[in-house]
């Protein structure tokens, strides 16, 4: 069975939202994602609500007398959002109107980074902000019995397929304020993927099974990127990449490892030229590619094969790595691992092994992309 990265994004479960987090990547003054100004603007059809009809607005606040017994504290009156399909990377605009149906005033946070105050939060994913932001500032304090209009821009994901769109008010680090917006998926087109996760059985030969010590998701602390370290024909004699090219490569590498080193290929997975992820050791076996147990056991290792040592990864590979990192972090979090699983390169960890020096792996192009945050989902 194969899974696509575009459908592995997890909706926050109630237990995961007890301590809301602030967004460290957005602009702290406006609450807007930093790249919305340069992205093309989406003009797809929009869903607009009508429950706010008749409100008299003063700025972005309006008096509201429609709260009744049984209403949630944050009553959604309307939502304007793209219905899709939406072009990958484009800017989408949204507007939500919530009524404050509880007794307390919603005191606006001073910034999207603030550790207190009421904000609008994305609940589409547990690990990363699918739409370029996790938090949006409210325009003003919202007294009880008033409605607030919240406008914001977001950047559409780069991976094709359905992506969740769901928002909810929260008092940062205190509580999520019921109720959230309805569960909606927006179709993304014109991007990469969706990427397939190829299970080990698709390429593994019975005479050369992948083996190793058992991996414990609770031990993971980081994700280590590698290159293949040599010139390689990634698309075969016909110069057209297909899954068969990766199958041939993985089988050849596994045979070589078992025959000459006495153990299996050391990476947990590989990202192919088309961005698909190929399971090698996966979640079953510890990595054996970083240099020693001390840096293998806490790492999930990903190989990014390139045509030659200093070649740039293909754009689809960068997006495939991002999708894989998101999935790995989600799997570790679901297992109870509290660590963030930061991204590093092979050279960052190999030199910490007794008797081993550093290495040029994963190469300068991948090192630069790590430093720039390009692989962060």
N, C-alpha and C positions, 0 to 999 in steps of 0.2 A: 504494500500500500504506500502511496506517496501523499505528502502533504504540501500545501503551498504556503509560502511565507505570509502571503497576504491574508490568510485566514487564521494565523496563529496568534494574532494580537488578542490579549486577554482582557476582558472587561473586569474592572475592579470589583472584587467581592467585598461584602460588608466588612469582613474581618480585616481586609487589607486597607481600609480607609479610616481606621481609628485615629491615626496620626497623620493628617494631610501634610503634604510636602510642598515647599515653595519651588518655583521655577528659577533656576540659576542661569538659564541661558537667554531669557528674554530681556528686552530693554527695561531697566528698572524705573524709568520715568513714565513711559506710556503704557507699559504692559503689553506692547506689541512685539511680535517676533521680529528679530533683527533684520531678516531678509525680505520682508513683505514688500518694501518699496521697489525692489528690483525685479520681482516676479511678475509675470503676465497676469492680468486680472481675469478671473473666470466670469463668464456671463451666462451660465446655464440657468434653466428654469429654477424658480425658488418656491419653497413652501412657506406660506405666511399664515399665521394664526389670526383670529378675529376676536378673541375674548377681551382684547383691550379697547375695542371700539367704544368711542364716547369719552375716553379719558381726556382731560384737559391738562396738557403738559406745561410745566414750568422748567425749562431746560430738559433734563432727563428724569424728572420726578413728576408724579401726578398723584393727587388724592384718590384713594380707592376705597369704596364702601361695600365691596362685594364679597368680603370674607364671611363665611358661614361656618357653623359648627361642622367639624370633620375635615375642613380644609387643611392641607399640609402647611407648615410654617412658611415655606416659600412656594407660593401658588403660581405655576406657569400660566401666564395669560396669552402669550403669543411667542412664536419663534419664526424668524425668517432665515432660511438657510438654502444652500444649493441642493437641488434634487439629483443632480448628476445626469449623465456622466460628466466628470470634472477632469480637466487636463492636468496631468502630473506636474507638480511644481508651480502651478498657477496660484494666485492669491484669491481666496474666497472671503466674502464678507458675510457677516451674520449679525442678527439683532435678536435679542431675547428680552422679554418683558416679564418680570416677576413681581408679584405682590407680596408685601410683608404682612402675613396674617398671624404673626405672633406678637407678644406684648413688647418685646425688647427692640430697640433701634439697632439696625445693622450698621455698625461703625466701620467705615471703609478702611481697608489697609492702606498704609502710607506708600507701599511699593509692592511689586509682585514678589520681591524677596522677603518682605516683612514676615516675621514669625507670629504675627497676630493680626487680627482684623478680618473683615468679611471680603471675600473675592469670589469670582466665578472660576471654577476649576474643571479641567477636563477629566472625565472618568473613563475615557476610551481605552486606556492601557495602563498596566501596572508599572511599567518600567520607563517608558519614554513617551514623549508627547507626539502622537501621530501627526498632528496638524501644526507643528512648529511651536507650540506653547502648552504649558500646563496651567497657567494662571492668567486671569484677566482682571484688571482693576475695575471696581465699580466707579461710576462718575461722582458719587456723593454718598454721604450717610443717608440711610433710608429709614425714616420713622415707621412705627407701626401704622397700618392703615394707609400705606402709600405704595405705589408701584414705581419700579425703576426700570429704565430702558438701558440695556447694555449692548453697545455696538463693539464689534471687534473684527479684525482681519486675521486670517490664518493661511498657512501655506500648505497646499495639497501634497500628500505623500508622493514619492517618486516611484513606488511599486504599484503596478496595475492590479486591479481587482477591487473587491469590496472592502471598505475601511469603516470602522465604527465612528459615529459622531454622537457624543453624549456629554452633557454638561450639567453641573450642579453647583449651587452656592455652598460655600463653606466658611466657617470661622477657623482660620488657619491654626493647626495644631490643637484644636478644641473639638470640632464636630463638623460633619457634613449636614447641611440643612435640607431636609426633605422638602420638595421632591425633585428628583432629577428630570431632565428632559427625556422624552421617549427614546428607546433604542432605535437608532437609524443607521443604516449602512449606506455609504455613498460610493459609487463606482468610480474608480480612477482609470483613465485611459491615457495612452501616449507616453507611458513611462517604461520602466523595466519590468521584466517578469510577467506574471507572478512566477516566483522561483519554486522549483520542485526540490524536495528533500529526497534524495535517492538512498534507500536503505542498503546496507552492506551486502545483502543477498543478491543485489543486482549485478555485482561485479566479482564477488568473492568466489574463488575456486575451491572445491572440496579438498584438494590436495594441499592447499596453502591457506588454512583458516586463520583468521585474525585471533590472536590470543593475548593475554596479559593479565596483570593484577587488576582486581575489581576497582572501579572508580566509585567514589562516594561523593555525591553532589554537595554534601555538607563541607567537604574539604576544599572546595574551589574558592580561590581568592582573586584570580585574574584570568584573562584570556590572552594567550600569546600567539602572535602572528609570525609566520615563517614564509620564506619563498622557497622555490625548488632548488635554487642555487646553481643552475646550469642551463645551458641552451637546450630548448626543447621544442619540438614541433607539436604544437597544441592542436592543430586541426588536420593532421594527416596528409597524405600525398595529394588529396584532392583540394586542399586548402579551404575546405568547408567544414566547420566544426559540427560534430554530432556527439551524442552521448557515447557512441562506440569509441571515440578517441579517448575519452576519459577512462572508460572501462579498460582499454588496452594499456593505458599508462598505469592505472592502479594495479592491475594484475602483474605487470612487469616489475613495478617497484616492490610489491609484496614478495614475489619470487626471489628477487635480489636480496631483500632484507633477511628472509628466512634462510636462504642459502649461504649468504656471506656473513651475516651478523648473528644469526641464530635466534632472532626475535622478529615480531611483526612490525610493519610500517608504524612509525611512532606517532603520527598525527591523529587527532580525534576526528577531524573532517577536512575536506578540501573544497574550495570554491572554484568551480569550473569557469571557463571563459564566458559562458552564457549566464553566469550568476547562480546556477544551481548549486546546492550543497550536496556533497557525496559523503556519506557516513563511512569512516574507517574504523577507528576504535569507538567512536560515539560516546554514549553515556555508560557503556559496558566496561571499558577498560581504561586504566590510567594512561595518560600520555607517556611516551617514551622518546621524546624529541627535544627536550630542553637541556639535557646534560646530566642530570642526576635526580634521584628520588625527591630531594628537598625542593626542587622546582618543577618536577613533573606532577607530583600528587596534587598540588594546589592549582594546577593550570588545566584549562581546556585549550588545546592547541589547534590552530587552523592553518593549513597550507594554502597559499595563493600562488598557483603556478603561473609563471610568466615566460615569454618566449626566450628571454635572455636575462642575465643577472640584474642589470640596471633598468630593465623595462618597467614602464608604468603599468600597474594593474589596469585592466579594461574597466570602463565605467560600470558595466554590468557586474563585474566582480566586486567593485566597491559597494554597490547596493546589495549584492548578495551577502557580503561580509556583514553589513549592517543588519540585514534580516536575520542572519545566523546568530549574531551577538544578542539581538533582542530575544530570540528563542532560547538561547542558553541561559541568559539572565532570568528569564521567566521560569525555566525549569528548575534552576537552583533556588529561586525564591519560593516556588511551590513546594520544594522539599524541606523548607525551613531554614535555608542558608541566609543569614542576615547580611552577608557581604555584597558590595556593589558589583564586584567582578570588573575591575578596571582593565584597560587594554594596554598591553606592552608588546615589545618585539623580542625575538629570541636573544638578541644581544644584550637586552636589559637583565636577563636572568642567568644566562649560561656562566658568566664570570663569577657568580656567587658560589659555584660548585667547587669543592676542594680539588686543587690540581688542574683546573680548567681555566683557560683564558676566555676572553670575550670572542665574539664572532661578528662578521659583517652582516649576517642574516638579521633581519629580512630585506636588506638592501636599502639604499638611500631613498628611493621613491616611496616605499612603504613606510619607512621611518618618518618621512616628512608628512605623509598622510595621517599617521598616528598623532604626531605633534599638532597637526592642524585640527584634530577632532573629526576628521572626515569619516571615520568608521563608527562614530557614535550614532546609534539609531535615532 
